[in-house]
Amino acid sequence: MSRHEYIARQRQRAVEVAVGMLDGSIHYLEGAIELSSLRFEVGLAENDSDFVVFTGILSETDHLPIGSVRQYWSEEALDRHEPEIQKYVKWAKEVSLSECKSIIARFSV
């Protein structure tokens, strides 16, 4: 696979994640984590404004049981953190909704 093909594939994944975040098929914070990591893979400056916001979200939520790490947390701890997770989901949507839409617009084929 060429570098160009790789970047195109990663951009398509970014679109899939952003769409999933908006339609609710991907947990918003899990999507933000993935978009944060994709910022290095889509062939843009690492401080691209559409992606850097997701790094901020990751930074603010990295102490929470999000994604695959949930399997290592007790049900009690998960229940205890759920209100905070929901608060951060609401906040994350407020600060990154336009960036999700922009990623979709920029990279949709």
N, C-alpha and C positions, 0 to 999 in steps of 0.2 A: 504494500500500500504506500502510495506516495504521501509526502507531507501535506500536499493540497487535499488529497482524499481524506486523510486523517482529520484535518481541520474541518472539512465539510461535515464529516461524521459527528464530530464533537459539537459543532454548531447545531446540527439537527437534534442532537441529544439535549442541548440547552433549550431548544424550542419545545421539545417534548416535556421537559421538566417544567418549564414556565407555564405551558398549557395545563399540565396536570396540577400545578399549584393553584391556578385560577379556577379550574373546574372542580377542585377538591379531590381528585383521584390520587394526588400525591400530597402527603402531609406537608403543610406549608413550610415548617421549619426543616424537615428533611430535604425538601426541594432547595431551600436556601443554602443548606450545607453543600449539596451537590453543585449548585451554581457557583458557589464560592470556589470550589476546587476546579470547576471547568474554566474559570477565568484564565488559567494558565494554558489551556488546551485549544482555545478558539482562535488563536492567531491575532490577538489584539494586545494592546499595552496592558500590563497587569493592573493598572489603575483605571481601566475603562469604567466610566461612571455607571454603566448598566450592570456591571459585575461587582464592583467594589462594595456596593451597598450590602451585598450578601455576605461579604467578609465581616462587615460590622455586625450583622445579625448573628453570624456564627460566634463572634467574639462575645456577644452579650448572652448567648444561650448555651455555651459549651459546658456549663455545669449541670445542665438538665438531662434527664434520661430521654434522649431522642434517637430514633432509629434503632439499629440493631443492638445497641448497648442496653436497651430496655430488658432484654432477656436476662441480664445479670443483676437486675434490681428486684427487690422484693415487691410484692403487690402493695404492701403498706407504703413503701417509699414512693411507688408510682402514683398511688392515690394521693399521697401528701403533696406531690409536685404537680399534679394535674392542673390545679387552678393557676399556678405560675406559668405552666406551659401555655394554657389558653390565653393568659394575659400577653405573653410574648408573641403568640400567633397573631393576635389582634394588632399588636404594635408592628410586627414585621410586615403585615399586609399594608398598614398605613404608610410605612416608609419605603416600600418596594413595589407596590402595585404598578406604578408607571414603568419601572424598570423591567418587570416581567412582560408587560405589553410591548415595550421597546425591543426586547430580545426576540419576541415572536415576530414583530414587524421586520426587524433587521435580517433575520436568518431563515424565515420561512421560504420554502422553495415554491 
